[in-house]
Amino acid sequence: MSTLRLALSIAALAALCACSPPYSAKGVERERAMADYQDCYSKGCLAHYTPEDHGSINKTTRACMKERGYHETLSFPWW
């Protein structure tokens, strides 16, 4: 029973982490951060699938978010 409880706890924690944006900046609302992340991720995908560029999606996304003043985070908004 304790193994099942541990597995459910880990799954719940993972689900909660998936709901928060992976980047944050001081004074930026969650919805705005998520919209910026989606925009940067789209640009990363375009760079990756451009035949001449073949950029890394994650590297391009990180660079774009850094340019916008964000830093990577794993935040728990209820704390």
MDTraj code that builds the backbone (N, CA, C; nanometers):
import mdtraj as md
import numpy as np

residues = "MET SER THR LEU ARG LEU ALA LEU SER ILE ALA ALA LEU ALA ALA LEU CYS ALA CYS SER PRO PRO TYR SER ALA LYS GLY VAL GLU ARG GLU ARG ALA MET ALA ASP TYR GLN ASP CYS TYR SER LYS GLY CYS LEU ALA HIS TYR THR PRO GLU ASP HIS GLY SER ILE ASN LYS THR THR ARG ALA CYS MET LYS GLU ARG GLY TYR HIS GLU THR LEU SER PHE PRO TRP TRP".split()
xyz = np.array([
    [0.0811, -0.1192, 0.0000],
    [0.0000, 0.0000, 0.0000],
    [0.0861, 0.1266, 0.0000],
    [0.1994, 0.1232, 0.0715],
    [0.2844, 0.2413, 0.0762],
    [0.3477, 0.2699, -0.0598],
    [0.3734, 0.1680, -0.1400],
    [0.4288, 0.1871, -0.2731],
    [0.3277, 0.2579, -0.3621],
    [0.2024, 0.2186, -0.3513],
    [0.0963, 0.2826, -0.4284],
    [0.0806, 0.4285, -0.3854],
    [0.0865, 0.4539, -0.2571],
    [0.0746, 0.5902, -0.2055],
    [0.1908, 0.6766, -0.2551],
    [0.3109, 0.6221, -0.2559],
    [0.4278, 0.6944, -0.3050],
    [0.4142, 0.7238, -0.4545],
    [0.3698, 0.6261, -0.5302],
    [0.3525, 0.6447, -0.6746],
    [0.2475, 0.7521, -0.7036],
    [0.1392, 0.7518, -0.6295],
    [0.0351, 0.8533, -0.6487],
    [0.0848, 0.9919, -0.6095],
    [0.1644, 0.9996, -0.5046],
    [0.2204, 1.1282, -0.4623],
    [0.3145, 1.1846, -0.5681],
    [0.3972, 1.1003, -0.6244],
    [0.4895, 1.1433, -0.7295],
    [0.4126, 1.1871, -0.8535],
    [0.3101, 1.1134, -0.8900],
    [0.2289, 1.1497, -1.0059],
    [0.1576, 1.2829, -0.9836],
    [0.1062, 1.3048, -0.8634],
    [0.0379, 1.4311, -0.8336],
    [0.1357, 1.5478, -0.8380],
    [0.2544, 1.5297, -0.7843],
    [0.3557, 1.6347, -0.7869],
    [0.3968, 1.6664, -0.9302],
    [0.4132, 1.5643, -1.0112],
    [0.4506, 1.5851, -1.1512],
    [0.3403, 1.6606, -1.2262],
    [0.2153, 1.6279, -1.1988],
    [0.1035, 1.6971, -1.2637],
    [0.0985, 1.8436, -1.2223],
    [0.1245, 1.8718, -1.0967],
    [0.1238, 2.0104, -1.0506],
    [0.2393, 2.0899, -1.1100],
    [0.3534, 2.0275, -1.1247],
    [0.4684, 2.0955, -1.1845],
    [0.4435, 2.1248, -1.3323],
    [0.3710, 2.0377, -1.3974],
    [0.3426, 2.0560, -1.5394],
    [0.2486, 2.1737, -1.5633],
    [0.1757, 2.2146, -1.4631],
    [0.0807, 2.3243, -1.4776],
    [0.1455, 2.4617, -1.4666],
    [0.2646, 2.4698, -1.4143],
    [0.3285, 2.6002, -1.3978],
    [0.4238, 2.6269, -1.5130],
    [0.4372, 2.7528, -1.5547],
    [0.5299, 2.7842, -1.6626],
    [0.6737, 2.7535, -1.6203],
    [0.7567, 2.7064, -1.7113],
    [0.8941, 2.6711, -1.6753],
    [0.9857, 2.7923, -1.6592],
    [0.9356, 2.9136, -1.6838],
    [1.0159, 3.0352, -1.6721],
    [0.9376, 3.1387, -1.5921],
    [1.0100, 3.2274, -1.5253],
    [0.9438, 3.3353, -1.4530],
    [1.0291, 3.4607, -1.4594],
    [0.9648, 3.5727, -1.4339],
    [1.0321, 3.7020, -1.4262],
    [0.9575, 3.7849, -1.3233],
    [1.0290, 3.8714, -1.2590],
    [0.9696, 3.9540, -1.1557],
    [0.8633, 4.0455, -1.2153],
    [0.7458, 4.0478, -1.1554],
    [0.6388, 4.1368, -1.1987],
    [0.5608, 4.0901, -1.3204],
    [0.5832, 3.9678, -1.3665],
    [0.5128, 3.9156, -1.4836],
    [0.4093, 3.8142, -1.4372],
    [0.2874, 3.8309, -1.4851],
    [0.1805, 3.7378, -1.4481],
    [0.2008, 3.6028, -1.5166],
    [0.1410, 3.5027, -1.4560],
    [0.1554, 3.3653, -1.5058],
    [0.1074, 3.3505, -1.6499],
    [-0.0052, 3.4118, -1.6830],
    [-0.0603, 3.3998, -1.8184],
    [0.0339, 3.4613, -1.9210],
    [0.0937, 3.5752, -1.8856],
    [0.1879, 3.6411, -1.9768],
    [0.3142, 3.5567, -1.9940],
    [0.3620, 3.4981, -1.8856],
    [0.4808, 3.4126, -1.8942],
    [0.4542, 3.2919, -1.9830],
    [0.3360, 3.2334, -1.9694],
    [0.3024, 3.1165, -2.0517],
    [0.2888, 3.1555, -2.1991],
    [0.2303, 3.2720, -2.2263],
    [0.2167, 3.3184, -2.3648],
    [0.3541, 3.3444, -2.4262],
    [0.4451, 3.4064, -2.3495],
    [0.5805, 3.4300, -2.3993],
    [0.6532, 3.2981, -2.4241],
    [0.6339, 3.2018, -2.3334],
    [0.6979, 3.0712, -2.3514],
    [0.6474, 3.0028, -2.4789],
    [0.5171, 3.0075, -2.5016],
    [0.4619, 2.9449, -2.6218],
    [0.5143, 3.0125, -2.7475],
    [0.5278, 3.1452, -2.7429],
    [0.5820, 3.2185, -2.8572],
    [0.7277, 3.1791, -2.8829],
    [0.8073, 3.1755, -2.7766],
    [0.9486, 3.1385, -2.7918],
    [0.9635, 2.9934, -2.8370],
    [0.8778, 2.9048, -2.7858],
    [0.8844, 2.7643, -2.8269],
    [0.8491, 2.7516, -2.9755],
    [0.7507, 2.8289, -3.0208],
    [0.7144, 2.8270, -3.1635],
    [0.8304, 2.8727, -3.2500],
    [0.9001, 2.9784, -3.2037],
    [1.0167, 3.0257, -3.2780],
    [1.1263, 2.9197, -3.2795],
    [1.1422, 2.8482, -3.1688],
    [1.2399, 2.7400, -3.1634],
    [1.2060, 2.6277, -3.2606],
    [1.0775, 2.5963, -3.2716],
    [1.0343, 2.4921, -3.3659],
    [1.0594, 2.5352, -3.5097],
    [1.0296, 2.6622, -3.5386],
    [1.0553, 2.7122, -3.6739],
    [1.2036, 2.7059, -3.7072],
    [1.2874, 2.7443, -3.6115],
    [1.4320, 2.7393, -3.6353],
    [1.4791, 2.5958, -3.6562],
    [1.4211, 2.5024, -3.5811],
    [1.4617, 2.3620, -3.5926],
    [1.4240, 2.3033, -3.7285],
    [1.3060, 2.3373, -3.7763],
    [1.2589, 2.2774, -3.9007],
    [1.2932, 2.3595, -4.0255],
    [1.3707, 2.4655, -4.0102],
    [1.4207, 2.5393, -4.1256],
    [1.5407, 2.4624, -4.1804],
    [1.5369, 2.4221, -4.3071],
    [1.6426, 2.3358, -4.3600],
    [1.7852, 2.3910, -4.3438],
    [1.8039, 2.5206, -4.3573],
    [1.9387, 2.5763, -4.3498],
    [1.9860, 2.5906, -4.2054],
    [1.8946, 2.6016, -4.1099],
    [1.9310, 2.6353, -3.9723],
    [1.9493, 2.5119, -3.8841],
    [1.8480, 2.4267, -3.8754],
    [1.8467, 2.3067, -3.7904],
    [1.8855, 2.3388, -3.6457],
    [1.8358, 2.4505, -3.5915],
    [1.8653, 2.4884, -3.4532],
    [1.7965, 2.3960, -3.3544],
    [1.8479, 2.3911, -3.2345],
    [1.7878, 2.3114, -3.1284],
    [1.6666, 2.3855, -3.0733],
    [1.5547, 2.3162, -3.0606],
    [1.4328, 2.3785, -3.0100],
    [1.4547, 2.4320, -2.8689],
    [1.5120, 2.3507, -2.7813],
    [1.5306, 2.3917, -2.6424],
    [1.6292, 2.5066, -2.6292],
    [1.7393, 2.5017, -2.7021],
    [1.8387, 2.6101, -2.6939],
    [1.7815, 2.7408, -2.7457],
    [1.7078, 2.7346, -2.8558],
    [1.6471, 2.8546, -2.9119],
    [1.5415, 2.9112, -2.8179],
    [1.4625, 2.8226, -2.7566],
    [1.3600, 2.8663, -2.6616],
    [1.4243, 2.9319, -2.5401],
    [1.5289, 2.8696, -2.4847],
    [1.5989, 2.9269, -2.3690],
    [1.6565, 3.0642, -2.4015],
    [1.7190, 3.0772, -2.5186],
    [1.7783, 3.2051, -2.5583],
    [1.6710, 3.3128, -2.5739],
    [1.5597, 3.2776, -2.6329],
    [1.4494, 3.3721, -2.6520],
    [1.3932, 3.4181, -2.5178],
    [1.3727, 3.3249, -2.4259],
    [1.3180, 3.3612, -2.2949],
    [1.4175, 3.4458, -2.2162],
    [1.5455, 3.4171, -2.2303],
    [1.6476, 3.4958, -2.1613],
    [1.6494, 3.6388, -2.2155],
    [1.6325, 3.6542, -2.3467],
    [1.6269, 3.7869, -2.4078],
    [1.5082, 3.8671, -2.3536],
    [1.3996, 3.7995, -2.3195],
    [1.2796, 3.8670, -2.2685],
    [1.2849, 3.8903, -2.1177],
    [1.3949, 3.8512, -2.0542],
    [1.4118, 3.8788, -1.9123],
    [1.3649, 3.7693, -1.8184],
    [1.3411, 3.6497, -1.8683],
    [1.2961, 3.5384, -1.7856],
    [1.4139, 3.4540, -1.7399],
    [1.3918, 3.3783, -1.6338],
    [1.4890, 3.2788, -1.5902],
    [1.4144, 3.1486, -1.5633],
    [1.4855, 3.0379, -1.5796],
    [1.4225, 2.9073, -1.5605],
    [1.3877, 2.8876, -1.4141],
    [1.2751, 2.8217, -1.3918],
    [1.2311, 2.7995, -1.2556],
    [1.1402, 2.6779, -1.2475],
    [1.1330, 2.6253, -1.1306],
    [1.0341, 2.5229, -1.0986],
    [0.9622, 2.5777, -0.9772],
    [0.8519, 2.6445, -1.0013],
    [0.7843, 2.7144, -0.8936],
    [0.6572, 2.6424, -0.8507],
    [0.6260, 2.6582, -0.7256],
    [0.5013, 2.6058, -0.6707],
    [0.4216, 2.7256, -0.6217],
    [0.3212, 2.7716, -0.6967],
    [0.2531, 2.8963, -0.6662],
    [0.1798, 2.8978, -0.5311],
    [0.1498, 2.7850, -0.4746],
    [0.0767, 2.7839, -0.3489],
    [0.1678, 2.8029, -0.2279],
    [0.3020, 2.8038, -0.2455],
    [0.3955, 2.8208, -0.1341],
    [0.4300, 2.9644, -0.1165],
])
top = md.Topology()
chain = top.add_chain()
for i, resn in enumerate(residues, 1):
    res = top.add_residue(resn, chain, resSeq=i)
    for name in ("N", "CA", "C"):
        top.add_atom(name, md.element.get_by_symbol(name[0]), res)
traj = md.Trajectory(xyz[None], top)
